[in-house]
Every structure is written in structure tokens, then in C-alpha cells.
Amino acid sequence: MKNTNNQRIDQRIDQRIDMKNSRNDKQEETIIPPVLPTYARLNIAIDHGAGVYAYDQNGKEYLDFGCGIGVNSLGFCHPELVETITEQAKKIWHTSNLYRIPGQEELAKKLSENSFADTMFFTNSGAEAVECAIKMARKYHYENNAPERYRIITFEGCFHGRTLATIAAAGQDKLIKGFGPMLDGFDHVPFYRDMAKVETAITHETAAIMIEPVLGEGGIKPVSSDNMQILREICDRHGILLIFDEVQCGMGRTEKLFAYQHSSISPDILCSAKAIGAGFPLGACLATEKVGRAMTTGSHGSTFGGNPMAMAIGNKVLDIILADGFLEHVEKMSYDLRKGLMNLRKKYPAIIELVRGIGLMLGLRVTIEPSVFVAKAIQHGLLVVGASDNIIRLLPPLIIEKEHVDEALEKLSQICRELEQELPEQQNDEA
């Protein structure tokens, strides 16, 4: 009897293994890893960091010009942030949005005083901030007796997140493939040199235009001040809303607190995240009063959004960015970095085709696969990030100094030199 029971147990274990395996070949190739393999991860593991440098598990040092894709704007282990998170951890991490959270009120007041916004909703991420913006735009028109206005115009190459709504907003095959029918309500248009052409896409169902003032994943493409003005005028003329996604380009990245502040206009809704928490999960959806008042009690919510820990960090991050001289320093470092990159382009035209961007959100369009450039950079102890249109993104911490700019330029020069030597002979001759 005992042997029979053991046999049954063994059979059940075998069945579970078969269920776990998706193919019937080698077991080590078929059992899915504990972490879902949705990323093509590079084979380095960052163990710790200090300032603008990251260190892997073997102790190798990297100058971080990827910044966690624009997140770690104050570098690693900023002493004021370490002190803030330590003190807050001793008090309270989470309550609930069922109660007042004084840190939310404080951060909202600061952001309001330094932007167009009258009101805002705090989230955990950029995608959630964009989701809130989409809901807000639809609810605004519903409350103003135009429920048929629910569609949002977005732009080719945009990136707004990874939820079903935000991938539908982007409409890119690489994001939507395999996820079934997309959420209706988004109309995709080219990223025009002359945004006046957007007007032809507006219908009686259009609720808003949503755009990144500087496309991030789309290849570091800034929207000019003139085009910002055109979009604002189009929205006003048709009674629709203008939404800016500043998840990557906001919070000092472009030398202003928000990128739209380089122009003379403002949006109706703005999405912020990434650097707003400098590494701690935090996002915000900012709005004017006329739009925000449509979001009545019970119309939206978040369990963790705006929790006391996130608010303590968000308040400290904003205090640092708004301190006298901080953004002026970003402007100076941006000038030095861009100047050096332009010189590199002249020196290595076979590798670097162009330099574009604004502030410390700069892109190099390269002649090779960005992944090859990124891998070579890692060998030289430099972290950078790829993007569409063969772009290498340079998103250093906003606290970099001239010595870090010089170090990055020297590493980039070495990288380009080696890559140039590895090019096919014919390509080298043409250069």
C-alpha cells in the first residue's frame, strides 16, 4: 500500500513538471525562470551606487549616463534623500487615501506654485499617471455634455506606458502584438514638422491631443516652441484638451522644471513620474481646475498612490531641484556635454550621424545597432540607453559635474574609435 501511494505521488510530481514545461526537449531550456523573461537583460547586476557611479557585483565601476532611464536624477544614495527616507521609515510608510495625507497636500502645493496646475492626483508610476490623464480627458467632456468626445490623438513613435490603454495610445506593433483587440479611442498621426497638420485628424469625437514635449523612447525628438503654440491653438479652437506626457522629460531634465516651460503655453493635463521620486516609485497627474473638477469623489483611486513615504521623498526631491542654482547648473552641464558631443560627431562621422535633444536629455543617432554601442559602452564602464531611430540616449544624473562630462566624453571617444575600427572596410573608406 505504501509503495502504491509513493507511486501516485511520483506521478503527480511528474505531471506538474510536464505542466511547467512548455516544450518537450531539454528540461533546463523549458522551465521558465522565476522572474518572467520580459526583458532582454544585460549580463551585469548593479550592487550599489554612489553619486553618479554604479558598481556591479564584481566591484566594477560604471559612470551612469542612463540614470535608470531618466529616473535617478539625483544620482545614487543622495545624502538628503537617504536621511529623508530613513526618518520617514521611523514614522509611517502607508496609511490609505481614505485619510488625509499631509505630504500630498504639501507636494501638490509646491508643484502648483511652480507649474500651470491647480490640482493633481498622485500615482506610483508614469503609466498610471497617463491612465489618469486619459480618464480625466474623457470625464471632462462627459461632464460638459459631450460624452461622444472620447478619442485622443497621439503621435507615431510615442511611448506612454505598458498598460492596455497606454499601449493602445502608442499603437506600435512591438507593444500591442499578442494582446488582442486594442482599447478603442486613439488616433495616431505622424510626428509632423508642422503640427498644424494635426488639425485634419480632429473629428466631433476628439477629446484631446496627447504628446511628449520631448519624445524619449521615440528617439529624443523635441517639440519646438512654435509647434507647442500651434497645438495649443488647435485645442482651443476645437474645445479639446492638450495633454503633455512629461514622464521622462520633466523634473529638471531639460533645464526647466517641466519641458513645456520652454514655450509660452501650458497644457490642460500633464503626466509626471520617473525623476519626481528620484528612484522611489512615484507619479503625478497634474491638471487645471476646469479639467480637474470633473474628477469627483469615487471617480478614481489608488491604494499606494501618494503614500506618506513617497510624499516625503517627492517633497525632498522637489526642494533640491528648485533650490537656487540647481537648474542653472543643469543648463551649464548640458552646454558642456552637447558641445563635446558635437565635436565627437565631427571626429567620428562614420559612427555618429547627429546629436539632438535638450538639456540633459540628449541623443546620438548612430550608424550601427544601438545594442552594439550599448554593449561596447558597458565594456568601457559607461551606462547608456538605446531608443528608436538608432538613438543612444544620454540621460545623466542632474548632479553631474564638469569632470563627469569630461570622463563621459573620453569614454565615448574610445568607444567610437573602437567601433570605427570594427566597421567593414568599405564603410571606413567612405567615411
C-alpha positions as CSV (number, residue, x, y, z in Angstrom):
1,M,0.0,0.0,0.0
2,K,2.8,2.4,0.9
3,N,4.6,1.8,-2.4
4,T,1.3,2.5,-4.3
5,N,1.0,5.8,-2.5
6,N,4.5,6.7,-3.3
7,Q,4.0,5.8,-7.0
8,R,0.9,8.1,-7.1
9,I,2.9,11.0,-5.5
10,D,5.7,10.5,-8.1
11,Q,3.1,10.5,-10.9
12,R,1.6,13.8,-9.6
13,I,5.1,15.4,-9.4
14,D,5.9,14.2,-13.0
15,Q,2.6,15.7,-14.2
16,R,3.4,19.1,-12.5
17,I,6.8,19.1,-14.2
18,D,5.2,18.4,-17.6
19,M,2.7,21.3,-17.0
20,K,5.5,23.6,-16.0
21,N,7.5,22.8,-19.2
22,S,6.3,24.5,-22.4
23,R,8.3,22.2,-24.7
24,N,9.4,18.6,-24.6
25,D,13.1,19.0,-25.1
26,K,15.9,19.7,-22.6
27,Q,14.4,20.5,-19.2
28,E,16.9,23.3,-18.4
29,E,15.6,25.1,-21.6
30,T,11.9,24.7,-20.9
31,I,11.3,25.6,-17.3
32,I,10.5,29.3,-17.1
33,P,12.8,31.3,-14.8
34,P,11.4,32.6,-11.6
35,V,11.5,36.2,-13.0
36,L,9.2,36.4,-16.1
37,P,11.6,36.9,-19.0
38,T,10.0,40.0,-20.5
39,Y,13.3,41.9,-20.6
40,A,16.5,41.1,-22.7
41,R,18.6,41.9,-19.7
42,L,22.3,42.7,-20.0
43,N,24.5,40.4,-18.1
44,I,25.5,42.8,-15.3
45,A,23.9,43.3,-11.9
46,I,24.3,46.6,-10.1
47,D,25.1,46.0,-6.5
48,H,25.4,49.6,-5.2
49,G,26.0,53.1,-6.2
50,A,27.4,56.4,-5.0
51,G,26.7,59.7,-6.7
52,V,27.0,59.3,-10.5
53,Y,28.7,55.9,-10.3
54,A,27.2,52.4,-10.2
55,Y,29.1,49.3,-9.1
56,D,28.3,45.8,-10.1
57,Q,28.6,42.6,-8.0
58,N,32.2,42.2,-9.0
59,G,33.1,45.8,-8.0
60,K,33.4,47.2,-11.5
61,E,32.7,50.9,-11.7
62,Y,30.3,52.5,-14.2
63,L,29.7,56.1,-15.0
64,D,25.9,56.2,-15.1
65,F,24.6,58.2,-18.1
66,G,21.4,56.1,-18.3
67,C,20.1,57.1,-14.9
68,G,17.7,54.2,-14.7
69,I,16.1,55.5,-17.9
70,G,16.0,59.0,-16.5
71,V,14.8,58.1,-13.0
72,N,17.9,58.6,-10.8
73,S,18.1,62.3,-11.4
74,L,19.9,62.9,-8.1
75,G,22.3,60.0,-8.6
76,F,22.8,57.2,-6.1
77,C,22.4,57.5,-2.4
78,H,21.9,61.3,-2.3
79,P,22.6,62.1,1.4
80,E,19.5,64.3,1.7
81,L,17.3,61.5,0.3
82,V,18.9,58.9,2.4
83,E,18.2,61.0,5.5
84,T,14.6,61.7,4.4
85,I,13.7,58.1,3.7
86,T,15.3,56.9,7.0
87,E,13.4,59.5,9.1
88,Q,10.1,58.7,7.3
89,A,10.6,55.0,7.8
90,K,10.7,55.5,11.5
91,K,7.3,57.3,11.4
92,I,4.9,55.8,8.9
93,W,5.1,54.2,5.4
94,H,1.5,53.7,4.4
95,T,-2.0,54.7,5.7
96,S,-4.6,55.0,3.0
97,N,-6.2,57.6,0.8
98,L,-9.3,57.2,3.0
99,Y,-7.5,59.7,5.2
100,R,-5.7,63.0,4.7
101,I,-2.0,62.7,3.8
102,P,-0.3,66.0,4.7
103,G,2.7,65.2,2.5
104,Q,0.3,65.1,-0.5
105,E,-1.0,68.5,0.3
106,E,2.5,69.9,0.7
107,L,3.8,68.4,-2.6
108,A,0.7,69.4,-4.5
109,K,1.0,73.0,-3.3
110,K,4.7,73.2,-4.3
111,L,4.1,71.7,-7.8
112,S,1.1,74.0,-8.2
113,E,3.2,77.1,-7.3
114,N,5.8,76.1,-9.9
115,S,3.6,75.0,-12.8
116,F,0.3,75.6,-14.6
117,A,-1.6,73.1,-12.4
118,D,-4.3,73.8,-9.9
119,T,-4.8,70.2,-8.8
120,M,-3.3,66.8,-9.1
121,F,-3.6,63.1,-8.4
122,F,-0.6,61.1,-7.1
123,T,0.3,57.7,-8.6
124,N,3.0,55.0,-8.4
125,S,4.2,55.2,-12.0
126,G,4.1,57.0,-15.3
127,A,1.7,54.6,-16.9
128,E,-0.8,55.2,-14.0
129,A,-0.4,59.0,-14.4
130,V,-1.2,58.6,-18.1
131,E,-4.2,56.4,-17.4
132,C,-5.5,59.1,-15.0
133,A,-5.0,61.7,-17.8
134,I,-7.0,59.6,-20.3
135,K,-9.8,59.1,-17.8
136,M,-9.7,62.8,-16.9
137,A,-10.0,63.9,-20.5
138,R,-13.0,61.6,-21.1
139,K,-14.7,62.6,-17.9
140,Y,-14.2,66.3,-18.6
141,H,-16.2,66.1,-21.8
142,Y,-18.8,63.8,-20.2
143,E,-19.4,66.3,-17.5
144,N,-19.6,69.1,-20.2
145,N,-22.4,67.3,-22.0
146,A,-20.2,65.9,-24.8
147,P,-19.8,62.2,-24.0
148,E,-19.2,61.4,-27.6
149,R,-15.8,63.1,-27.2
150,Y,-13.6,60.3,-26.0
151,R,-10.9,59.9,-28.7
152,I,-7.3,61.1,-28.2
153,I,-4.8,62.0,-30.9
154,T,-1.3,60.6,-30.3
155,F,1.9,60.5,-32.4
156,E,3.9,57.9,-34.2
157,G,6.9,56.9,-32.1
158,C,5.3,57.9,-28.8
159,F,5.5,55.9,-25.6
160,H,3.1,56.3,-22.8
161,G,3.4,53.1,-20.8
162,R,2.7,49.4,-20.8
163,T,-0.9,49.1,-19.7
164,L,-3.6,48.1,-22.2
165,A,-4.7,51.7,-22.6
166,T,-1.2,53.2,-22.8
167,I,0.0,50.7,-25.4
168,A,-3.2,51.4,-27.4
169,A,-2.3,55.1,-27.2
170,A,1.2,54.3,-28.7
171,G,-0.2,51.9,-31.3
172,Q,3.3,50.4,-32.0
173,D,3.3,46.8,-33.2
174,K,6.1,45.9,-30.9
175,L,3.9,47.0,-27.9
176,I,0.5,45.7,-29.0
177,K,1.3,42.4,-30.7
178,G,-0.3,39.4,-29.0
179,F,-2.5,41.4,-26.7
180,G,-5.8,41.1,-28.6
181,P,-8.2,43.8,-29.6
182,M,-6.8,47.2,-28.5
183,L,-8.8,49.7,-26.4
184,D,-10.6,51.9,-28.8
185,G,-10.2,55.7,-28.6
186,F,-6.8,56.6,-30.1
187,D,-6.0,58.1,-33.4
188,H,-2.3,58.0,-34.4
189,V,-0.7,60.7,-36.6
190,P,2.8,61.3,-37.8
191,F,5.2,63.4,-35.7
192,Y,4.9,66.4,-38.0
193,R,7.5,69.1,-38.6
194,D,4.5,71.4,-38.9
195,M,1.9,70.4,-36.2
196,A,-0.8,72.5,-38.0
197,K,-1.4,69.3,-40.0
198,V,-2.8,67.6,-36.8
199,E,-6.0,69.6,-37.2
200,T,-7.1,67.4,-40.1
201,A,-7.3,64.4,-37.7
202,I,-9.8,66.1,-35.4
203,T,-13.4,64.9,-35.5
204,H,-16.5,65.5,-33.4
205,E,-15.3,62.6,-31.2
206,T,-11.9,64.0,-30.4
207,A,-11.3,64.7,-26.7
208,A,-7.7,65.6,-26.6
209,I,-4.2,65.7,-28.2
210,M,-1.5,63.9,-26.1
211,I,2.2,64.3,-26.8
212,E,5.6,64.1,-25.2
213,P,7.3,67.6,-25.4
214,V,10.4,65.5,-25.9
215,L,9.9,62.0,-27.3
216,G,12.0,59.6,-25.2
217,E,11.7,56.1,-26.4
218,G,10.8,57.6,-29.8
219,G,14.3,58.9,-30.2
220,I,14.9,62.1,-28.2
221,K,12.8,64.4,-30.5
222,P,11.9,67.7,-29.0
223,V,8.6,69.5,-30.0
224,S,9.6,73.1,-31.0
225,S,8.1,76.1,-29.2
226,D,6.3,77.0,-32.4
227,N,4.7,73.6,-32.6
228,M,3.7,73.8,-29.0
229,Q,1.9,77.0,-29.7
230,I,0.2,75.5,-32.8
231,L,-1.1,72.6,-30.8
232,R,-2.4,74.9,-28.1
233,E,-4.2,77.0,-30.6
234,I,-5.7,73.9,-32.3
235,C,-7.0,72.6,-29.0
236,D,-8.5,76.0,-28.0
237,R,-10.2,76.3,-31.4
238,H,-11.8,73.0,-31.2
239,G,-12.6,72.9,-27.5
240,I,-10.4,69.9,-26.8
241,L,-7.7,69.3,-24.2
242,L,-3.9,69.3,-24.5
243,I,-2.1,66.6,-22.6
244,F,1.7,66.6,-22.1
245,D,3.4,63.4,-21.1
246,E,6.5,64.6,-19.2
247,V,7.2,61.3,-17.5
248,Q,10.7,61.2,-19.0
249,C,11.4,64.8,-19.9
250,G,10.1,66.5,-16.8
251,M,11.6,67.4,-13.4
252,G,14.6,69.4,-14.4
253,R,15.8,67.1,-17.2
254,T,15.5,69.8,-19.9
255,E,16.9,72.7,-17.7
256,K,13.3,73.7,-16.7
257,L,11.2,72.0,-14.0
258,F,8.9,70.9,-16.9
259,A,9.8,70.9,-20.6
260,Y,6.7,72.8,-21.6
261,Q,8.1,75.8,-19.8
262,H,10.5,76.4,-22.7
263,S,7.4,77.6,-24.5
264,S,4.9,80.3,-23.8
265,I,2.0,77.9,-23.5
266,S,0.7,75.4,-20.9
267,P,-1.2,72.2,-21.1
268,D,-4.6,71.2,-19.6
269,I,-3.1,68.0,-18.1
270,L,0.4,66.9,-17.5
271,C,1.8,63.4,-16.6
272,S,4.9,63.2,-14.4
273,A,6.9,60.3,-12.9
274,K,10.4,58.8,-13.1
275,A,12.6,61.6,-11.7
276,I,9.8,63.0,-9.5
277,G,10.8,60.3,-7.0
278,A,14.4,60.1,-8.0
279,G,14.2,56.3,-7.8
280,F,11.3,55.8,-5.4
281,P,8.0,54.8,-7.2
282,L,6.0,58.0,-7.7
283,G,4.0,59.7,-10.4
284,A,1.5,62.5,-10.7
285,C,-1.2,63.7,-13.0
286,L,-1.5,67.5,-12.9
287,A,-4.4,69.5,-14.2
288,T,-6.1,72.8,-14.4
289,E,-9.1,73.5,-12.2
290,K,-11.6,73.4,-15.1
291,V,-10.5,69.9,-16.0
292,G,-9.7,68.6,-12.5
293,R,-13.2,69.4,-11.1
294,A,-14.7,66.7,-13.4
295,M,-12.9,64.1,-11.3
296,T,-15.4,63.8,-8.5
297,T,-15.4,61.6,-5.3
298,G,-15.1,58.0,-6.3
299,S,-14.2,58.6,-9.9
300,H,-10.5,57.5,-9.4
301,G,-8.3,55.9,-6.8
302,S,-5.1,54.2,-5.9
303,T,-4.1,52.0,-2.9
304,F,-0.5,53.0,-2.8
305,G,-0.5,56.3,-4.8
306,G,0.7,59.2,-2.7
307,N,1.6,57.2,0.4
308,P,3.5,59.0,3.1
309,M,6.9,57.5,2.2
310,A,6.6,58.6,-1.4
311,M,5.4,62.0,-0.4
312,A,8.3,62.6,1.9
313,I,10.8,61.7,-0.9
314,G,8.9,63.7,-3.5
315,N,8.9,66.8,-1.4
316,K,12.6,66.5,-0.8
317,V,13.4,65.9,-4.5
318,L,11.4,68.9,-5.5
319,D,13.1,71.1,-2.8
320,I,16.5,70.1,-4.2
321,I,15.6,70.7,-7.8
322,L,14.1,74.1,-7.0
323,A,17.0,75.2,-4.9
324,D,18.9,78.3,-6.1
325,G,21.4,77.5,-8.8
326,F,20.3,73.8,-9.4
327,L,18.7,74.2,-12.8
328,E,21.3,76.8,-13.8
329,H,23.9,74.0,-13.1
330,V,21.9,71.6,-15.3
331,E,22.0,74.2,-18.1
332,K,25.8,74.6,-17.8
333,M,26.4,70.8,-17.8
334,S,24.1,70.5,-20.8
335,Y,26.1,73.1,-22.8
336,D,29.4,71.4,-22.0
337,L,28.1,67.9,-22.8
338,R,26.4,68.9,-26.1
339,K,29.5,70.9,-27.2
340,G,31.6,67.8,-26.6
341,L,29.2,65.5,-28.4
342,M,29.1,67.8,-31.4
343,N,32.9,67.5,-31.5
344,L,32.7,63.8,-31.4
345,R,30.3,63.8,-34.3
346,K,32.8,65.7,-36.4
347,K,35.6,63.3,-35.3
348,Y,33.7,60.1,-35.8
349,P,31.1,60.7,-38.6
350,A,31.2,57.0,-39.5
351,I,29.7,56.3,-36.1
352,I,27.7,59.4,-35.0
353,E,25.3,60.8,-37.6
354,L,23.7,63.5,-35.5
355,V,23.2,64.9,-32.0
356,R,19.8,66.1,-30.8
357,G,17.8,66.8,-27.7
358,I,17.6,69.4,-25.0
359,G,19.1,69.9,-21.5
360,L,20.5,66.6,-20.2
361,M,18.2,64.6,-22.4
362,L,20.4,64.1,-25.4
363,G,20.6,61.5,-28.2
364,L,23.2,60.3,-30.6
365,R,21.9,58.8,-33.8
366,V,24.5,56.1,-34.7
367,T,25.2,54.2,-37.8
368,I,25.3,50.8,-36.1
369,E,22.8,48.8,-34.0
370,P,22.3,50.7,-30.7
371,S,22.6,47.4,-28.8
372,V,26.2,47.1,-30.1
373,F,27.0,50.6,-28.9
374,V,25.5,50.0,-25.5
375,A,27.4,46.7,-25.1
376,K,30.7,48.5,-26.0
377,A,29.9,51.3,-23.6
378,I,29.5,48.7,-20.8
379,Q,32.9,47.4,-21.5
380,H,34.3,50.9,-21.0
381,G,32.4,51.4,-17.8
382,L,29.7,53.7,-19.2
383,L,25.9,53.1,-18.9
384,V,23.8,54.5,-21.8
385,V,20.3,53.6,-23.1
386,G,19.1,52.8,-26.6
387,A,16.0,54.2,-28.3
388,S,14.2,54.2,-31.6
389,D,15.6,55.7,-34.8
390,N,19.1,54.3,-33.9
391,I,19.4,56.6,-31.0
392,I,21.7,56.3,-28.0
393,R,20.2,58.1,-25.1
394,L,22.4,60.1,-22.7
395,L,20.4,60.8,-19.5
396,P,22.9,61.5,-16.8
397,P,22.1,62.5,-13.2
398,L,21.3,66.2,-13.0
399,I,24.1,66.5,-10.4
400,I,26.9,65.7,-12.7
401,E,30.0,68.0,-12.7
402,K,32.4,69.0,-15.4
403,E,34.7,66.2,-14.5
404,H,32.0,63.7,-15.2
405,V,31.2,65.3,-18.5
406,D,34.8,65.1,-19.5
407,E,35.1,61.5,-18.3
408,A,32.0,60.5,-20.3
409,L,33.3,62.3,-23.5
410,E,36.6,60.5,-23.2
411,K,34.9,57.1,-22.8
412,L,32.6,57.9,-25.8
413,S,35.6,58.8,-27.8
414,Q,37.3,55.5,-27.0
415,I,34.0,53.6,-27.8
416,C,33.6,55.4,-31.2
417,R,37.3,54.8,-32.1
418,E,37.0,51.1,-31.5
419,L,33.7,50.8,-33.2
420,E,35.1,52.7,-36.2
421,Q,37.9,50.2,-36.5
422,E,35.4,47.3,-36.4
423,L,33.4,48.7,-39.3
424,P,33.5,47.0,-42.7
425,E,36.5,48.3,-44.7
426,Q,34.2,49.8,-47.4
427,Q,32.3,51.8,-44.8
428,N,35.6,53.1,-43.3
429,D,36.8,54.2,-46.7
430,E,33.5,56.1,-47.4
431,A,33.9,57.9,-44.0
